[in-house]
Amino acid sequence: MNPQRRRWLRQIGALAPLMAGLPARAQPASAPAPATAEPPAEPVRPGRVLAFPQDHGAHLAARTEWWYATGWLGSEAAPTHGFQITFFRSGTGLAAGNASRFAARHLLFAHAAVTGLPPAGASGTHSHDQRIVRWNGAPDVTTGHAAVGRGAVQLAGWSLVDVGPAWHARVPGRKLGLDLTLARTQPLLLQGQAGFSRKGPELRQASHYYSEPQLAASGRLVLAGQQAQGSGRAWMDHEWSDEILAADAVGWDWIGMNLFDGSALTAFVLRRADGSTLWAGGSFRAAGTAPRSFGADDVRFSAGRRWRSPATAASYPVEWQVESPAGRHTVRALADAQELDSRAGTGTVYWEGLSELLDAHGRRVGLGYLEMTGYAAVLKL
């Protein structure tokens, strides 16, 4: 992923005491504890060698983790739909001695969104949904689990599974849904220093983070009850961490862009309350070459046109100038209204949407997703 979704997880973490306090099925005193022991902690650290396919799986000793896939269907010149599916895991630090299968050792939650892109002058269609469940860490729990040693996360019928040459994403639904194959076309992209990605001025403010750009997407989407078949491109992120963001980080802006020439551009900035940059980073990989990792002083985001959400009153920059060692680019949303307002469920509000990447001459050279957090008022759970 993207820089960090830790702020969301910090908010969601407030749910843990409530969920852990729900009544659980009584267990006989002599009943053996289920096989839910957490693996020994292996801290996020520079120099750790990521191994695959094992590291596609869950890292239960880490505090936070997510798997994140975004993309589009249609042609490069005229994409028809954008899609997002994200699974999160948050270790609660609770119920370590509780043998119940309802023990809330982890929270699993997921977001899905589909955007129908507008014809010229229209507003487009955007819909999203969410799921959340507590999980005791045991494998193959039917309500939700994240596999260790292989990429497979499932929650209330939603799933994201590594099937070898591809990821398979599934969200069944009559009004909103997706059933997509995201086939690998390039090697993994290890972000930061061989997968060790700094997210703040202190070394502990980091994650293990890798991306899979230029995935060949194909399959079916459902939006407002209407089905659409097609093919396009996708981007996959997987990230895990032990440390929450620095205390003065209030949000971030992030892009993951698939360029039409096969290149991949990642860039992000973490913001303070006054809008100044606390930290920045990213990478660029031209097709067939080694990636270049960006330093904290290499990236600059300058906000342009803004859109105000009628639901939350948050004001989001939906056009940016992004400067990095890859050059100067414009990032522009293909539809303004791509906010995910999940205050009624998992409690987070952020903007995540399909956007175009323009070069210095104004030519569209790529498509991908822009993510913006920290622009809406914080919901107190």
N, C-alpha and C positions, 0 to 999 in steps of 0.2 A: 503494500500500500503505500498508501499515501502517508503524509507525515503521520501524525498520530490521531487515532480516535480516542485517545485516553481520556480526554475531557468528558466525552459521552460516557465512557465506562465509569468515570468517577461519579457522574450523576446517577447512572444505573446502579452503582454499588450501594446507593442509599436504599435500594429496594431489598437488599440482601437480609438485613435483620428482620424485616417484615415477613419475607418469604420463609426464612429459616424458622420463624416462630409459629408457622401453621402446623396444625396437628398432623402427626404422622401415625401410620399403622403401628400398633403395639408389637413389640418383638419379645419373644421369650428370653428370659435372662441368660439361658444357655445357648441361644442361637448364635452361630458363628457370624462374624462380621463379613459382609460381602466383600468381594475382591475389588475394592475401590482405593487401595493404598496409593497415595501420590508417589510418583517416581522421585528419586533424589533430585534436588534442585541443581540445575546446571545454569549458573547465572549468565545473562547476556554479557558478552565480553569480546573485546577484539581478539582476533586470532582463532576463534572457534571455527572449525571447518564445517560448513553445512553439507549434509549428505542426503542424496535423493535416491529413491522416492521417500525415504523415511521422514525427511523434514517437511514433506507435504502434509504430514499428520499433525495432530495436536501436541502441544508442549504443556502438559498439565501443571508442571511446577512453575511455569511463568504466570505472572499476575494477569496479564491481558493478552488477547490474541484475536486476530480476525482473518478471514478469507474474503476477498472482495473481487467481484468480476463486474466489469462494465463493458459496454460496446454498442454497436449500431448495426442495423440491417438496411440494405439498399445499396445504391451505388455511391462512389466517392463524391460525385457531383450532386446527387440527390438522395441522401439517406432518408429513409421513411420512418424509422423508429430508433429510439435509444432505449437501453435497458440497464438495470443495476440489480445485483443480488449480493448481499453481504451477510456473512455469519460472524457473530461475535461470541467470544468466551471470556468470562470474567471470573477469576478465582475470588471467592468471598472471604477466605480465611476463617470460615465458620464451620461448625459441625464436624470437626475432625474426629471426635470420638463417638459420633452418632452412627449406629449401624443401620439406621433406617434407609430404605431405598428412596425416601423423600428428602433426605438430608441435602441441604443447599450448599454443597461444597463449591459449586460453580453456578453461574447464571449463563444460560445460552439465550441469545436473542438474534433476530434476523430482520433485515429490511429488504424489500423488493420494490422496484419501481419500473414503469414502462412509460415512455413518452412517444406520442404520435406527433411527428413533425409537421408544421403547418405549411400550406401553400403560402405564397407571398401575401403578406398583409393579414393573415389569420393568426390566431393566438395559440393554436395547437392544443393537444390534450395530454394531460399528465395525471397518473394515478399511482398510488403507492399503498403498501400493506406492511404488516409487521407481525412478529411472533416473539414470545418470551416464555421460558420455562426454567425451573430450577433443576439441577442435575447433580447426582451424587458421585459422578466420575466413573461409574461402572460402564463397561462396554455394552453396546447394543441395547441400551434402554430405549424402548419403543417411542417414548414421548420426545426424546432428543438425546443425542450424544455426539461426540467428536472422537473419531478413531485415533489411536496412537500408532505411529509407524506406517500409516498410509493416509492419503488424502481422502477423507470421507466425513462429512458433517451433515447431520440430519436433524430437523426440528419440525415436529408437527406436520409431517408430510412434505416439507420443503427439504431439498437436498442439493449438495454440491459434492461430486465424487470424481476422483482421479481414476480414469479407466485406462491409463497407460499412455496412448498417443493423444489423449484429450481429457478435458474436464467435461462432465455432464452436469448441467444445472437444471433443476426442475422445481417449479412452483405451480402446483395445480390450482386452477380456479376458473370459474365461469366469467367473472368480470375482469380479473387481472390474473395473468399467469404467464409462464414461459416454460419451454421445453427445448433446451439448446445444447448443441455439441460445440465445444470450444477447442478446436484442434491445434496442437502445437506446430509451429512452422519455424521456430528459431530456438536457440539455446536459452536457458534460464538467464535472467539478468540479475546479478547480485548487486544490490544497492549499497552505497557507501564503500567501506573497506571490506571487500569480499563478503558482503552480507551484514556487516556491522554498521548500522546507520545512526549517526548522531542526530539528536533532536533538541539539544540544548547546550549551554556552556559547560555543564558538568558532565564528566564521562559517563556517569550512571544514567544520564538522560539519553538513552539510546535503545535501539531495538535490533533484532535480527530481522532482515527485510529483503525479500527478493520479489521480482516481477516476472511476468510472462507476457511480453507484448506481442503484437502481431499474431494473435490467435485467430484462426479462421472460424468464424461463427456461422452456424447454420441451424435452422429449426423453426419453431413456432412461437409466436407471442400472442397473448390475449390482452386487449385493452378495451374497456367499456363494452365487454361482451362480444367484440369483433375479433376474429382470428386473422393473423397475418403470417405468411410463410416467407422465408427469405434467407439470404446469406449476407455476411458483412465481415466486420473485424471486431476483436475484443481485446481486453487487457485484464490480466489477473494479478492481484497482489496477495501476498501472505506475509504477516508480520506478527511478532510476539515480543513482549517486553516485561521487565520487572518493575519499571519506574514510571510514575506519572510525570507529566510535563512539569517544567519549572513553574513555581507558584505564580509568577507574573505573566505567564502565557495565557491569553484569553481566547485564542482561536488560531486558525491557520487557513491559508489558501494554497491549493495544490492542483497540479495538472498531471495527467498521464496521457500522452498523445502518441498515437500511431501515425507516423508520416507515410505518405503514399509511396515513397521511395524505399520503404522497408526500415527506416530509422525509427528510433524510439526516444522520446523526450519526457523526462520527469523533472518537475521543479516545484518547490514549495517554500513558503515563508511562514514562520510562527510570529504572531503579533502580540504586542503588549496592549494594555487598555487604551493607551493614547494613539494606537495605530502604528507605532514604530516597530521595526523588525527586531525580534529577539534572536532568531536563528533562521537559517535558510540552508537549502541544499538541493540535491537532485542529481541527475545524470543525463548523458546523451550517448546513444550508441548508434552509429551508422551501420547499415546492413553489412554483415560480414566482418566487422571490426570489433576490437575490444572497447568496452564502455569507458567513458571519461566521467569520473565522479566530480561533482561541484563542491567547492568549499563554501563556508558560511558567508563569505563576502562576494561570492560569484553571481548571486541571483538577486534580482530586483523585480518586484511587482509594483506597477503603477496603475491605480484604479481609474477607470473611465466611466462610461454610462452606468447608471444604477437603476435598479428595479425595486419597488417597495411591495412587499407581500401584503395583500389585503387581509390575510388570515392572522399574521403575527405582527405586522407593522415593521418587520425587519427590513432594512435597506441593504441590498446586495449589489456589489459591482458585477454587472453581467458582461463587462468588456474590460480587458486588461492589456497593458503593455508589459511583456515579460522579457527581461534582459538576462542573458546567461552566456556562458562560453559557446553555446550553440548558435548565438546570434540574437537579434531583436525580433520578437514575434508579437502579433496581436492574437489574443484569445477572445473569442466572441461566442456567447451562448446562442444556440440555434432556436431556443424558445426561452422566454424569460421565466415563466412560471414553472420552475422545476424544484421548488422547495419541498422538503419532506418534513411535515409537521406531525410528529408522533407524540404530542403531549398527552393524548388520551391513552397511550399504551406504554411504550418503553421510555418516553419522556424526553426525547431529543428533538431538536429543531435545527436543521441545516439545509444548505442548498447543494444539490448534486445533479449535474446535468450535462447532456451532450453539447459539445461546443466545437467550433472550428478553429484551426490554427492557420494564421495567415503569415506570410513572410513579409520582409521589409517593403516589398513592392505591392502588397495587398492581395497576393495570390493565395488561394487556399492550397495548403501543402499537407494538411493532415486533419484528422478528426480524433476526438477523445473526450475525456470527462474532466470537468472543472468541479472542485469541491471547495465549499466555503463554510466555515464554522465560526461560532462566536459572535454572530451578528444579531441574533435574537436574544431577548431577555432569558436569563437562566431560569428554568422551571425548578422549583423546590419541591422535591418529592416527599 
